[in-house]
Amino acid sequence: MDFEITSHAIERMKKYSISQDLLKDTLQKPDSVEKSYKERTIYQKKLNGYVLRVIVEEGKEIKTVVTVYKARSSRYEI
């Protein structure tokens, strides 16, 4: 799967200590996928007490990671 990462998403990855390998794993093997608005998709992966959420704009040939963050798992049911 080809994807690009916005500068905003890179900053968020640094803030939440999210590696590029974890990001790739979430995109390739998510625990759940939800459709969002404006052609966006949310890929989610369960972590220790948290959910990693990766917001992606689905292009025809490449996916663009718009943002990424960790949230408390109690906030999202996956």
C-alpha angles and dihedrals in degrees: 000000000000118000141159127213123223120227088247091057091048090054091049091049089055092046093052096035093242114163124217088241091057090047091052091046091052092051094046099039110019122174088222140000126206130187115235134182128294097024091305127141128197116217114196133195127185115237131175100305092332141082120225108218120196116188112205135184107218110225126183094252106010137030120227118213103218099180141341133199146157119245133182109273090227088067095058128041112218 
